[in-house]
């Protein structure tokens, strides 16, 4: 597999949908994650990220324009002890509750499948970061329909132990724009990571399609201390 440039991937895809990046900073000091949302409809674009305890949640920017909140209002990021959960839907809560009962990341997701938004059948993408005593590993998951067909579920989990500095993996919901939207295919993309939290945040935000981007969250977690620093960028202000 060839390492890709994250910014170039984003610049050449007008609609990757929602995306998760997880990896390790170039200096090897930080566990890194980014989560972004995009939107084509007025309802999807009418959102912002706001802080919620140690995590974040989505919120309507203009409450009067909120239509169906079921698939757009959720907590994308929650923290359980030394684990940070990042997802594109309310399965964040499913993972949190399952792991709090000593279930694994993969076991916790067994009760979930793709989103009920036919004909798109949007995949549920999820990530888990485990930082403890100077050690760091992460995993990514995608729950998909069977090649765009309802009723059959494809489940994939990708685990990364002792990741190298300056490297990460990127997974997103859609291969690109379309009607219906084509689901992400294959393994998470191997990408290079560079810069401090502000440089990385700017790189990702500026690479996202100007018309479709909505919000971005970035977090750097000190692998030795567990201390986290975050950034939120919202198009709606």
C-alpha positions as CSV (number, residue, x, y, z in Angstrom):
1,X,0.0,0.0,0.0
2,X,1.3,3.5,-0.9
3,X,1.1,6.3,1.7
4,X,-1.2,9.0,0.4
5,X,-1.3,12.8,1.0
6,X,-4.5,13.5,3.1
7,X,-4.9,17.0,1.7
8,X,-4.7,15.9,-1.9
9,X,-7.3,13.1,-1.2
10,X,-9.7,15.7,0.1
11,X,-9.1,18.2,-2.6
12,X,-9.9,15.7,-5.3
13,X,-13.2,14.5,-3.7
14,X,-16.0,17.0,-3.6
15,X,-18.1,14.8,-1.3
16,X,-16.3,12.3,1.0
17,X,-19.2,12.8,3.4
18,X,-18.1,12.3,7.0
19,X,-14.5,11.3,7.7
20,X,-12.3,10.0,10.5
21,X,-8.5,10.3,10.6
22,X,-6.5,8.6,13.4
23,X,-2.8,8.3,13.7
24,X,0.4,9.6,15.4
25,X,2.0,13.0,15.0
26,X,5.3,13.4,13.1
27,X,7.2,14.0,16.3
28,X,5.8,10.9,17.9
29,X,4.4,12.7,20.9
30,X,0.7,12.8,20.2
31,X,-2.2,10.5,19.3
32,X,-4.0,12.4,16.6
33,X,-7.6,12.3,15.4
34,X,-9.8,14.4,13.1
35,X,-13.4,14.2,12.4
36,X,-15.3,16.2,9.8
37,X,-18.8,16.5,8.5
38,X,-20.1,17.7,5.1
39,X,-23.6,18.3,3.8
40,X,-25.6,18.6,0.6
41,X,-29.0,19.4,2.1
42,X,-30.1,22.5,4.0
43,X,-30.7,20.2,7.0
44,X,-27.2,18.7,6.9
45,X,-25.5,22.0,6.4
46,X,-27.4,23.6,9.3
47,X,-25.0,22.2,12.0
48,X,-22.1,23.1,14.2
49,X,-19.8,21.2,16.6
50,X,-19.9,22.3,20.2
51,X,-18.0,21.0,23.2
52,X,-19.8,18.5,25.4
53,X,-17.7,17.5,28.5
54,X,-14.6,15.8,27.2
55,X,-16.1,15.3,23.8
56,X,-18.3,17.1,21.3
57,X,-21.8,17.0,19.9
58,X,-23.5,18.3,16.8
59,X,-26.1,21.1,17.2
60,X,-28.4,22.9,14.9
61,X,-27.0,26.3,13.9
62,X,-30.5,27.7,13.3
63,X,-33.0,25.8,15.4
64,X,-35.9,27.1,13.2
65,X,-34.5,25.4,10.2
66,X,-34.0,22.0,11.8
67,X,-36.0,19.3,10.1
68,X,-35.2,15.7,10.9
69,X,-32.6,15.4,13.7
70,X,-32.5,11.6,13.8
71,X,-29.3,11.1,11.8
72,X,-27.6,14.5,12.1
73,X,-27.7,15.3,15.9
74,X,-25.4,13.1,17.9
75,X,-22.2,13.0,19.9
76,X,-19.3,12.2,17.5
77,X,-16.7,12.1,20.3
78,X,-16.9,10.7,23.8
79,X,-14.1,9.7,26.3
80,X,-14.2,6.6,28.4
81,X,-11.2,6.6,30.8
82,X,-8.1,6.3,28.6
83,X,-10.2,5.6,25.4
84,X,-11.4,8.2,23.0
85,X,-14.4,7.2,20.7
86,X,-15.0,8.9,17.4
87,X,-17.9,8.1,15.1
88,X,-20.2,9.5,12.5
89,X,-23.4,8.8,14.4
90,X,-25.1,7.8,17.6
91,X,-23.1,4.5,17.7
92,X,-20.7,6.6,19.7
93,X,-23.1,5.9,22.6
94,X,-23.4,2.2,21.7
95,X,-19.6,1.8,21.8
96,X,-19.3,3.8,25.1
97,X,-22.0,1.8,26.8
98,X,-20.6,-1.5,25.5
99,X,-17.0,-0.9,26.5
100,X,-18.2,0.4,29.9
101,X,-19.6,-3.1,30.4
102,X,-16.3,-4.7,29.4
103,X,-17.2,-5.5,25.8
104,X,-14.7,-4.9,23.0
105,X,-15.0,-2.2,20.4
106,X,-16.0,-4.8,17.8
107,X,-18.5,-6.5,20.1
108,X,-20.2,-3.2,21.0
109,X,-20.9,-2.5,17.4
110,X,-22.6,-5.9,16.7
111,X,-25.9,-4.4,17.5
112,X,-25.6,-1.7,14.8
113,X,-25.5,-1.6,11.0
114,X,-25.6,1.0,8.2
115,X,-27.8,4.0,8.6
116,X,-31.5,3.7,7.6
117,X,-31.4,6.4,4.9
118,X,-32.2,4.4,1.7
119,X,-31.2,4.6,-1.1
120,X,-27.8,5.7,0.3
121,X,-27.5,3.2,3.1
122,X,-24.7,5.4,4.6
123,X,-22.0,3.3,6.3
124,X,-21.4,3.8,10.0
125,X,-17.7,4.6,10.5
126,X,-16.1,4.5,14.0
127,X,-12.7,4.8,15.6
128,X,-11.3,4.0,19.0
129,X,-8.0,5.4,20.5
130,X,-6.4,3.8,23.5
131,X,-3.7,5.9,25.2
132,X,-2.2,4.5,28.4
133,X,1.2,4.7,30.2
134,X,3.0,5.9,27.1
135,X,1.5,3.3,24.8
136,X,-1.0,4.0,22.0
137,X,-3.0,1.9,19.6
138,X,-6.2,2.5,17.6
139,X,-8.8,0.8,15.5
140,X,-11.3,1.8,12.8
141,X,-14.6,0.1,11.9
142,X,-17.0,0.4,9.0
143,X,-20.5,-1.2,9.0
144,X,-21.9,-1.3,5.4
145,X,-24.7,-2.6,3.3
146,X,-23.8,-5.5,1.0
147,X,-22.9,-3.6,-2.1
148,X,-25.8,-1.2,-1.7
149,X,-28.4,-3.9,-1.0
150,X,-30.5,-3.7,2.1
151,X,-30.9,-6.5,4.6
152,X,-27.3,-7.9,4.5
153,X,-24.6,-6.4,6.6
154,X,-20.8,-6.2,6.0
155,X,-18.7,-5.5,9.1
156,X,-15.0,-4.6,9.0
157,X,-12.6,-3.7,11.8
158,X,-9.0,-2.6,11.3
159,X,-6.7,-2.5,14.3
160,X,-3.3,-0.7,14.4
161,X,-0.9,-1.4,17.2
162,X,2.2,0.7,18.0
163,X,1.7,3.0,15.0
164,X,4.7,4.8,13.5
165,X,5.2,8.6,13.9
166,X,3.8,10.8,11.1
167,X,1.4,8.1,9.9
168,X,-2.3,7.5,10.2
169,X,-5.4,6.0,8.5
170,X,-8.4,7.8,6.9
171,X,-11.9,6.4,6.5
172,X,-14.9,8.2,5.2
173,X,-18.5,7.4,4.3
174,X,-18.6,8.0,0.5
175,X,-16.3,7.3,-2.4
176,X,-17.6,10.6,-3.9
177,X,-20.7,12.4,-4.9
178,X,-23.6,10.6,-6.6
179,X,-27.2,9.6,-6.3
180,X,-27.4,7.3,-4.5
181,X,-24.1,8.1,-2.8
182,X,-21.5,5.3,-3.3
183,X,-20.2,3.8,0.0
184,X,-16.5,3.9,0.9
185,X,-14.6,0.8,-0.4
186,X,-11.6,-1.1,0.8
187,X,-9.2,-0.6,3.7
188,X,-8.8,2.8,5.5
189,X,-6.3,4.8,3.5
190,X,-2.7,5.0,4.8
191,X,-1.9,8.8,5.1
192,X,1.0,10.9,6.2
193,X,0.5,13.3,9.2
194,X,2.5,16.4,9.7
195,X,2.5,19.7,11.7
196,X,1.3,20.7,15.1
197,X,-2.5,20.8,15.9
198,X,-3.1,24.2,14.3
199,X,-1.2,23.4,11.1
200,X,-3.0,20.1,10.8
201,X,-6.4,21.6,11.5
202,X,-5.8,24.3,8.8
203,X,-4.5,21.7,6.3
204,X,-7.6,19.5,6.6
205,X,-10.2,22.4,6.7
206,X,-8.7,24.2,3.7
207,X,-8.6,20.9,1.7
208,X,-12.3,20.2,2.2
209,X,-14.8,21.3,-0.5
210,X,-15.8,24.8,0.2
211,X,-19.5,24.3,-0.7
212,X,-20.0,21.1,1.2
213,X,-17.9,21.3,4.3
214,X,-19.7,22.0,7.6
215,X,-17.5,21.3,10.7
216,X,-14.2,19.9,11.7
217,X,-12.9,18.6,15.0
218,X,-9.2,17.8,15.7
219,X,-7.6,16.4,18.9
220,X,-4.0,15.8,19.9
221,X,-3.5,13.6,22.9
222,X,-0.1,13.6,24.7
223,X,0.8,9.9,24.7
224,X,2.9,10.2,27.9
225,X,0.5,12.3,30.0
226,X,-2.9,11.7,28.4
227,X,-3.5,15.4,28.3
228,X,-5.7,16.4,25.3
229,X,-5.8,19.6,23.2
230,X,-8.6,20.2,20.7
231,X,-9.8,22.5,17.9
232,X,-13.2,23.0,16.5
233,X,-13.9,24.8,13.1
234,X,-17.5,25.5,12.1
235,X,-18.5,27.0,8.7
236,X,-21.6,28.5,10.3
237,X,-20.7,31.3,12.6
